[in-house]
């Protein structure tokens, strides 16, 4: 990793990545709780919220919508992704190059690596090409580090998640996105294993406000620099409200109950 490489997608060293690669990765089912969010325009509008430090999308959405938001949104372009229709061993197709991401005006690139998959070797090689291409264009590199595959019995264990964080550091990511390992202590170990690379927590499936914000608060207390979140924002009826609360938790390190009170007062 390079010092300060992620400055363009962070604020005061913290980050809230609004992730919207779900249409490819999961399909239309993720938009059913809040049908308006099937329209990418709605998410690009959400990405102008003060709490959001970057928006992660695939290149098709960037081509279609980013030019209208380039002055208000920091673009994190995902370079790979595979549909939920794929039923094989975990893998992720490379859909874009770092060079093309730079042409689209991206501030950073994102890349998924499934450590432990039978395809790990080729994914690591593809990541190398993406990472070195990003360096040529002064773009930050964010690794979605999700160990999974036939070789892993428990891909959600703290030890495996810490290994995923270490993979990000070793392969040259500036920011590593990992699942929440279940406790602040386990998250702290993942952060330690990532060394100077920043660690952000994956938002995961939607949970109730307090439980979700408590996990985020624990992650921040453990040394994580923020969160990469999609469903826990856009599946809610009032996504701006949870963004208000996340801003208080991540950037002001306010306790979840107080953050929710702040968000409710802003309604």
C-alpha positions as CSV (number, residue, x, y, z in Angstrom):
1,X,0.0,0.0,0.0
2,X,1.0,3.6,-0.4
3,X,0.7,6.2,2.4
4,X,-2.3,8.6,1.8
5,X,-3.3,6.7,-1.4
6,X,-6.9,6.5,-0.1
7,X,-7.2,10.2,0.8
8,X,-9.6,10.9,-2.1
9,X,-12.1,8.4,-0.8
10,X,-11.8,9.2,2.9
11,X,-12.6,12.1,5.1
12,X,-10.3,12.8,8.1
13,X,-9.0,9.2,7.7
14,X,-12.4,7.7,7.9
15,X,-14.6,6.3,5.1
16,X,-18.2,5.4,4.3
17,X,-18.3,3.6,1.0
18,X,-21.8,3.3,-0.4
19,X,-21.8,0.0,-2.3
20,X,-24.1,-0.5,-5.2
21,X,-22.7,-3.5,-7.0
22,X,-25.7,-5.6,-5.8
23,X,-27.6,-5.6,-9.1
24,X,-24.8,-7.7,-10.6
25,X,-23.8,-9.7,-7.6
26,X,-27.2,-10.5,-6.1
27,X,-29.8,-9.5,-8.8
28,X,-33.1,-7.7,-8.5
29,X,-34.0,-9.4,-5.2
30,X,-32.0,-6.8,-3.3
31,X,-34.1,-4.0,-4.5
32,X,-37.5,-5.5,-3.5
33,X,-37.5,-4.1,0.1
34,X,-37.3,-0.6,-1.4
35,X,-38.2,-0.8,-5.1
36,X,-37.2,2.9,-5.8
37,X,-33.6,1.8,-5.3
38,X,-33.6,-0.3,-8.5
39,X,-33.2,3.0,-10.2
40,X,-29.5,3.9,-10.0
41,X,-30.3,7.6,-10.0
42,X,-31.7,7.2,-6.5
43,X,-28.4,5.8,-5.3
44,X,-26.3,8.4,-7.0
45,X,-28.5,11.0,-5.2
46,X,-27.9,9.2,-1.9
47,X,-24.2,9.3,-2.6
48,X,-24.2,13.1,-2.4
49,X,-25.0,12.8,1.3
50,X,-22.3,14.3,3.4
51,X,-21.5,11.0,5.1
52,X,-20.7,9.2,1.9
53,X,-17.0,9.4,1.0
54,X,-17.3,7.2,-2.2
55,X,-19.8,5.3,-4.3
56,X,-18.8,1.8,-5.5
57,X,-20.5,0.7,-8.8
58,X,-19.7,-1.3,-11.9
59,X,-18.7,0.4,-15.1
60,X,-22.1,0.4,-16.8
61,X,-23.6,2.5,-14.1
62,X,-20.5,4.8,-14.0
63,X,-20.8,5.3,-17.7
64,X,-24.5,6.1,-17.6
65,X,-24.7,8.2,-14.4
66,X,-21.4,9.4,-13.1
67,X,-20.9,12.3,-15.5
68,X,-23.9,14.1,-13.9
69,X,-22.5,13.6,-10.4
70,X,-18.7,14.0,-10.9
71,X,-18.6,17.2,-8.9
72,X,-20.5,15.7,-6.0
73,X,-19.5,12.0,-5.8
74,X,-16.2,10.2,-5.5
75,X,-16.2,7.2,-7.8
76,X,-14.9,3.8,-6.7
77,X,-15.2,1.6,-9.7
78,X,-15.5,-2.1,-9.2
79,X,-13.3,-3.9,-11.8
80,X,-14.7,-7.4,-11.3
81,X,-17.9,-9.1,-10.3
82,X,-20.0,-12.1,-11.1
83,X,-23.8,-12.7,-11.0
84,X,-25.6,-14.9,-8.5
85,X,-26.6,-17.1,-11.4
86,X,-23.0,-18.5,-11.4
87,X,-23.0,-21.7,-9.3
88,X,-19.4,-22.7,-9.5
89,X,-16.5,-22.4,-7.2
90,X,-16.2,-18.7,-6.0
91,X,-14.7,-16.6,-8.8
92,X,-15.2,-13.1,-10.2
93,X,-15.0,-12.0,-13.8
94,X,-12.8,-9.1,-14.6
95,X,-15.2,-6.6,-16.3
96,X,-13.1,-3.4,-16.5
97,X,-9.5,-2.3,-16.4
98,X,-7.8,0.3,-14.2
99,X,-7.0,2.3,-17.3
100,X,-10.6,2.6,-18.3
101,X,-11.6,3.4,-14.7
102,X,-9.2,6.3,-14.9
103,X,-10.8,7.5,-18.2
104,X,-14.2,7.5,-16.5
105,X,-12.8,9.7,-13.7
106,X,-12.6,7.2,-10.9
107,X,-10.9,8.1,-7.7
108,X,-10.3,4.5,-6.7
109,X,-10.8,0.9,-8.0
110,X,-12.3,-2.0,-6.2
111,X,-11.5,-5.7,-6.7
112,X,-12.9,-8.9,-5.1
113,X,-10.5,-11.7,-4.2
114,X,-11.8,-15.0,-2.8
115,X,-8.9,-16.4,-0.9
116,X,-9.2,-20.1,-0.5
117,X,-11.2,-20.6,-3.7
118,X,-9.9,-23.0,-6.3
119,X,-9.5,-19.8,-8.4
120,X,-7.4,-17.9,-5.9
121,X,-4.2,-18.1,-7.9
122,X,-5.7,-16.5,-11.0
123,X,-7.7,-14.0,-9.0
124,X,-4.5,-12.9,-7.2
125,X,-2.8,-12.5,-10.6
126,X,-5.7,-10.5,-11.9
127,X,-5.5,-8.3,-8.8
128,X,-1.8,-7.7,-9.4
129,X,-2.6,-6.3,-12.9
130,X,-5.4,-4.1,-11.5
131,X,-3.3,-2.9,-8.6
132,X,-0.4,-1.9,-10.7
133,X,-2.6,-0.3,-13.3
134,X,-4.2,1.8,-10.5
135,X,-0.8,2.9,-9.3
136,X,0.0,4.3,-12.7
137,X,-3.1,6.5,-12.5
138,X,-2.8,7.5,-8.8
139,X,-6.0,5.7,-7.8
140,X,-6.6,4.0,-4.5
141,X,-7.1,0.2,-4.5
142,X,-9.8,-1.3,-2.3
143,X,-9.9,-5.1,-2.0
144,X,-13.1,-6.9,-1.2
145,X,-11.3,-9.7,0.7
146,X,-13.8,-12.6,1.1
147,X,-12.1,-15.9,1.8
148,X,-14.5,-18.7,0.7
149,X,-14.5,-21.9,-1.3
150,X,-14.1,-25.6,-1.0
151,X,-10.9,-25.3,1.1
152,X,-12.7,-23.4,3.9
153,X,-15.0,-25.0,6.4
154,X,-15.9,-21.7,8.1
155,X,-15.4,-18.7,6.0
156,X,-16.9,-16.4,8.7
157,X,-14.5,-17.4,11.5
158,X,-12.4,-14.6,13.1
159,X,-9.1,-16.3,12.0
160,X,-10.2,-16.5,8.4
161,X,-11.4,-12.9,8.4
162,X,-8.1,-11.8,9.8
163,X,-6.3,-13.9,7.1
164,X,-8.4,-12.0,4.5
165,X,-7.3,-8.7,6.0
166,X,-3.7,-9.8,5.8
167,X,-4.1,-10.9,2.1
168,X,-5.1,-7.3,1.3
169,X,-2.0,-5.9,2.9
170,X,0.3,-8.5,1.3
171,X,-1.1,-8.0,-2.2
172,X,-1.0,-4.2,-2.0
173,X,-4.5,-2.9,-1.2
174,X,-4.8,0.5,0.4
175,X,-8.2,-0.4,1.9
176,X,-9.4,-3.9,2.8
177,X,-13.1,-4.7,3.1
178,X,-13.8,-7.6,5.4
179,X,-16.9,-9.1,7.1
180,X,-17.5,-8.2,10.7
181,X,-16.0,-11.1,12.7
182,X,-18.5,-11.0,15.5
183,X,-16.8,-8.9,18.2
184,X,-14.7,-5.8,18.7
185,X,-11.8,-8.0,19.8
186,X,-11.9,-10.1,16.7
187,X,-12.2,-7.0,14.5
188,X,-9.2,-5.5,16.3
189,X,-7.1,-8.6,15.4
190,X,-8.1,-8.2,11.7
191,X,-7.1,-4.6,11.8
192,X,-3.8,-5.5,13.4
193,X,-3.2,-8.1,10.6
194,X,-3.8,-5.5,7.9
195,X,-0.9,-3.4,9.2
196,X,-0.9,0.1,7.6
197,X,-3.7,-0.8,5.2
198,X,-7.1,0.6,6.2
199,X,-9.8,-1.8,7.1
200,X,-13.5,-1.3,6.4
201,X,-16.3,-3.5,7.6
202,X,-18.8,-5.0,5.2
203,X,-22.4,-3.9,5.9
204,X,-23.9,-7.3,5.0
205,X,-27.5,-8.2,5.1
206,X,-29.9,-5.7,6.6
207,X,-30.3,-5.7,10.4
208,X,-32.3,-3.4,12.8
209,X,-30.9,0.0,13.4
210,X,-29.4,-0.5,16.8
211,X,-27.8,-3.9,16.1
212,X,-26.3,-2.6,12.9
213,X,-24.9,0.6,14.4
214,X,-23.6,-1.3,17.4
215,X,-21.5,-3.5,15.1
216,X,-20.2,-0.4,13.2
217,X,-19.4,1.3,16.5
218,X,-17.5,-1.8,17.7
219,X,-15.6,-1.9,14.4
220,X,-14.6,1.8,14.7
221,X,-13.5,1.3,18.3
222,X,-11.4,-1.7,17.2
223,X,-9.5,0.5,14.7
224,X,-11.5,0.0,11.5
225,X,-11.6,3.2,9.5
226,X,-15.2,2.9,8.3
227,X,-17.7,0.7,6.5
228,X,-18.6,-0.3,3.0
229,X,-22.4,-0.6,3.1
230,X,-25.2,-1.1,0.6
231,X,-28.3,-3.1,1.8
232,X,-28.2,-1.6,5.3
233,X,-28.7,1.7,3.7
234,X,-30.8,1.4,0.5
235,X,-33.1,-1.3,1.7
236,X,-34.5,1.0,4.4
237,X,-37.5,3.2,3.9
238,X,-35.5,6.2,5.0
239,X,-32.0,5.6,3.8
240,X,-30.9,9.2,4.6
241,X,-31.8,8.7,8.2
242,X,-29.4,5.8,8.6
243,X,-26.7,7.8,6.7
244,X,-27.2,10.6,9.3
245,X,-26.7,8.0,12.1
246,X,-23.6,6.4,10.4
247,X,-22.0,9.8,10.0
248,X,-22.3,10.4,13.7
249,X,-20.9,6.9,14.6
250,X,-18.1,6.9,12.1
251,X,-16.8,10.4,12.0
252,X,-17.8,11.7,15.4
253,X,-17.6,8.3,17.2
254,X,-20.9,8.9,18.8
255,X,-22.6,6.0,20.6
256,X,-25.4,4.3,18.5
257,X,-28.3,5.4,20.7
258,X,-27.2,9.0,20.5
259,X,-26.5,8.7,16.8
260,X,-30.1,7.5,16.2
261,X,-31.4,10.4,18.3
262,X,-29.4,12.8,16.1
263,X,-30.8,11.1,12.9
264,X,-34.4,11.3,14.2
265,X,-34.0,15.0,15.0
266,X,-32.9,15.6,11.5
267,X,-36.0,13.9,10.0
